């Protein structure tokens, strides 16, 4: 297999690479921060070679009551949660407007196997929808609105949908793995545990190398 691993920034890449070790199946690239940069860089990287799998990895916010800090979320679906229009009576997604889709499917069987392997290794992991947003959530009201919009959503990040759309266009299966560093909602930087999330990402990498 030839597998491309994309992260937003270098510390995320370094963490999962430590876990994966010197396995020659894996190649690495940075997506940049945000949906637009991720889509462009994802498309450019995927055009360089034929890949059997794309893994999107990094840290993320976790929805309260769904994913606690330090845990892992494997995407069951990748959803652009704020891609649409705001109306007086609420939000309508691109799907509801009939202009496209805000959802990208993942390699479902593989996502289930990875989740089971992470759990068997003693890691706190679950499969659940992962949201991609253009603006990171900073209020309880927005967090509640997103949770209501996508029931069961466990994590929020800013790149997955962009990279996954590029992969979808090229027919490359996708996994997204997120380690939770903070709660989605009011931004309290003092409560963030980025170091713990990066350690969880590294641990996930060591399991991935055995599963794939």
C-alpha positions in Angstrom: 0.0 0.0 0.0 1.0 3.6 -0.6 -0.6 5.8 2.0 -0.7 9.6 2.2 -1.0 11.2 5.7 -2.0 14.8 5.8 -2.1 17.1 8.8 -2.7 20.8 9.1 0.6 21.7 10.8 4.0 20.2 11.6 3.5 19.2 15.2 0.6 17.0 14.3 2.6 15.4 11.5 5.5 14.8 13.8 3.3 13.2 16.4 1.6 10.7 14.1 4.9 10.0 12.3 6.5 9.0 15.6 3.8 6.5 16.1 4.0 5.1 12.6 7.7 4.8 12.8 9.9 4.1 9.7 7.1 2.3 7.8 7.8 3.0 4.1 4.2 2.7 3.2 3.4 6.2 4.7 4.2 9.5 3.1 3.5 12.9 4.7 2.3 16.3 3.6 1.0 19.5 5.3 -2.5 20.7 4.4 -2.3 24.1 6.0 -4.9 25.6 8.2 -8.5 25.9 7.0 -10.8 24.3 4.4 -9.5 26.2 1.4 -5.8 25.6 2.0 -6.5 22.0 2.8 -8.5 21.4 -0.4 -5.9 23.0 -2.6 -2.9 21.3 -1.0 -4.8 18.0 -0.8 -5.5 18.1 -4.5 -1.8 19.0 -5.3 -0.5 16.2 -3.2 -2.8 13.6 -4.6 -1.9 14.6 -8.1 1.7 13.7 -7.5 1.2 9.9 -7.2 -1.3 7.1 -7.0 -2.3 6.5 -3.4 -4.3 3.6 -1.9 -5.5 5.5 1.1 -5.5 9.1 2.5 -5.4 9.6 6.2 -6.3 13.0 7.6 -4.9 13.3 11.1 -4.6 16.0 13.8 -6.0 17.5 16.9 -9.5 18.9 17.3 -12.2 20.2 19.6 -14.5 17.7 21.2 -18.2 18.2 21.8 -19.1 18.1 25.5 -20.7 14.8 26.4 -19.5 13.2 23.2 -15.7 13.3 23.2 -13.5 14.1 26.2 -10.1 15.7 26.1 -7.4 13.2 25.3 -9.7 10.8 23.5 -9.6 9.8 19.8 -12.4 10.2 17.3 -12.3 8.3 14.0 -14.7 9.9 11.5 -17.7 7.9 10.5 -18.5 10.7 8.1 -16.8 14.0 7.3 -19.2 17.0 7.2 -18.8 20.6 6.3 -21.2 21.8 9.1 -21.4 25.5 8.3 -21.4 25.3 4.5 -24.8 26.8 3.5 -26.9 29.8 4.2 -28.2 31.4 7.3 -31.9 32.2 7.1 -34.2 34.1 9.5 -35.7 30.8 10.6 -32.4 28.9 10.8 -29.7 27.3 8.7 -29.9 25.5 5.4 -27.1 23.3 4.2 -25.8 23.1 0.7 -27.6 19.8 0.4 -30.9 21.3 1.4 -30.4 24.1 -1.1 -29.7 21.6 -3.9 -26.3 23.0 -4.8 -24.1 20.1 -3.8 -23.1 18.0 -0.8 -21.6 18.8 2.6 -20.7 15.2 3.4 -17.9 12.9 2.3 -18.0 9.2 3.1 -15.0 7.5 4.7 -13.7 4.0 4.2 -16.3 2.7 6.6 -15.1 -0.9 7.1 -11.5 0.3 7.7 -12.7 3.0 10.1 -14.5 0.4 12.1 -11.4 -1.9 12.2 -9.2 1.0 13.2 -11.6 2.1 16.0 -11.8 -1.5 17.3 -8.0 -1.8 17.3 -7.5 1.5 19.1 -10.0 0.3 21.8 -8.3 -3.0 22.1 -5.0 -1.2 22.6 -6.6 0.5 25.7 -7.1 3.9 24.0 -10.3 5.8 24.5 -11.6 5.9 20.9 -14.9 6.1 19.1 -16.3 6.4 15.6 -18.5 9.4 15.1 -19.2 12.3 12.7 -16.3 14.8 12.5 -17.3 18.3 11.5 -15.2 20.7 9.4 -15.9 24.4 10.0 -14.6 27.6 8.5 -14.6 29.4 11.8 -13.7 27.5 15.0 -16.5 27.6 17.5 -16.1 30.0 20.4 -19.6 30.2 22.0 -21.9 27.8 23.8 -24.7 28.8 21.5 -22.8 27.9 18.3 -21.6 24.6 19.9 -25.3 23.7 20.7 -26.4 24.7 17.2 -23.8 22.5 15.5 -24.6 19.6 17.8 -28.3 19.9 17.0 -27.5 20.2 13.3 -25.4 17.0 13.2 -26.6 14.6 16.0 -23.8 12.5 17.4 -21.1 14.8 16.1 -18.0 14.3 18.3 -15.3 16.5 17.0 -14.7 19.8 15.2 -11.7 20.7 13.0 -11.0 23.0 10.0 -9.5 20.9 7.3 -11.1 17.4 6.9 -13.8 18.2 4.3 -11.4 20.1 2.1 -8.8 17.3 1.9 -11.5 14.6 1.7 -13.2 16.3 -1.2 -9.9 16.3 -3.1 -9.6 12.6 -2.4 -13.1 11.9 -3.4 -12.5 13.5 -6.8 -9.6 11.1 -7.3 -11.3 8.0 -6.0 -8.9 7.6 -3.0 -10.5 6.1 0.2 -10.3 8.4 3.3 -9.9 8.1 7.0 -9.9 11.0 9.4 -8.5 10.6 12.9 -8.7 13.4 15.5 -7.3 13.6 19.0 -9.2 15.9 21.3 -7.3 18.8 22.8 -10.2 21.0 24.0 -13.9 21.3 24.3 -16.0 22.9 21.5 -17.5 26.1 22.9 -16.2 29.1 24.8 -12.4 29.3 24.1 -10.4 28.8 27.3 -6.8 28.4 26.2 -5.8 27.6 29.8 -7.9 24.4 29.7 -6.5 23.2 26.4 -4.3 20.1 26.6 -2.6 20.1 23.2 0.3 18.0 24.5 -2.0 15.2 25.7 -3.8 15.3 22.3 -0.5 15.0 20.4 0.5 12.0 22.6 -2.9 10.4 21.8 -2.2 11.0 18.1 1.2 9.3 18.4 -0.4 6.4 20.2 -3.0 6.1 17.4 -0.2 6.0 14.9 1.5 3.0 16.5 -1.8 1.1 16.3 -2.5 2.2 12.7 0.8 0.8 11.5 -0.3 -2.7 12.7 -3.9 -2.5 11.4 -3.2 -1.2 7.8 
